[in-house]
Amino acid sequence: MTYHINFNFVWKYADKLYWGLLLSIELALISIAIGCVIGFGLAVVHNDGHPWLRRAVSAYVEFIRNVPLLLLIYLVFYGIPSVGGLTLNATESFVLTLSVYSGAYLVEVFRAGLAAVPKGVVDAGKAIGLTAWQRLIHVRFPTMIRIVLPSLSNAFISLFKDTSLASVIAVPELTFGANWIKTNTFRAVEVWIVVAGVYLVVGYALLAALRLLERVLMPGRRT
């Protein structure tokens, strides 16, 4: 039997993809924001803290980076209610997982950025009487952001694509909506072509926005 491409069934349920895309973007933004806080905080601890704190941060990073995200999603979604007694819905569970996961990767990005801040810049902060906290916020952090922004762009786009794994615990994001359409219309080829295009367009839009931010923060640099 010959398979005939027909996108009409996909457009009929386009609202599933629209609302799913909005939720995917929301999941990515929230998780990345929390992940940045985790990553920056632990990067400071790793660079400036006691040796045992550095070892603890390194252990967290190595564990998260060497365990598949899909497995982490299952561990948090099924494990926390069973062991810890804390009840989380599917969306909250996924945000928690992706935040912890992104934090581990961003630790390395921020740690490298802090290490690359020129010593003379930090010494200048000391010379004008800034405290260690003031130097971190007003000197090291702004300089670090300019250094790591290209790496952050790649990480953010990758994390946006990782939101597709939320479908395995029935979070109604973009991939879940596509699965629903595929199951109810049997138009697998069409729906996955459309969804691939959506991820591609949004990914390029995010990249363009981040490149624009790079040009604003680093006007003398070509991107």
GIDA-V137423 format. One record per pair of residues at least 24 apart in sequence whose C-alpha atoms are under 8 Angstrom apart, sorted by the first residue. I is the first residue (numbers start at 1). J is the second residue. If there is no record, write none. Layout:
i = {I/I}
j = {J/J}
This chain:
i = {5/5/6/6/7/7/9/9/10/10/10/10/13/16/16/16/16/17/17/17/17/17/18/19/19/20/20/20/20/20/20/21/21/22/23/23/23/24/24/24/24/24/25/27/27/28/28/28/30/30/31/31/31/31/31/32/32/32/32/32/32/33/34/34/35/35/35/35/35/35/35/35/36/36/36/37/38/38/38/38/39/39/39/39/39/39/39/39/40/40/40/40/42/43/43/43/43/43/44/44/46/47/47/47/60/61/61/61/64/64/65/65/65/69/69/70/72/73/73/74/77/90/90/90/91/91/94/98/102/105/106/106/109/109/109/110/110/113/113/113/113/114/114/114/116/116/117/117/146/146/146/149/150/150/153/153/153/157/157/157/160/161}
j = {189/190/187/190/190/191/185/187/181/187/190/191/181/174/177/178/181/173/174/177/178/195/174/173/174/172/173/174/175/176/177/173/174/173/172/173/174/160/163/164/173/174/160/95/163/159/160/163/95/99/95/96/98/99/102/98/99/102/103/156/159/99/99/103/98/99/100/101/102/103/104/106/102/103/106/103/100/103/104/107/102/103/104/105/106/107/108/110/106/107/110/111/107/107/108/110/111/114/111/114/111/111/114/115/104/104/105/107/101/104/101/104/105/98/101/165/97/97/166/169/169/169/170/171/166/171/166/159/159/155/152/155/148/151/152/144/148/144/145/147/148/140/141/144/144/147/143/144/214/217/218/214/211/214/207/210/211/203/206/207/203/199}
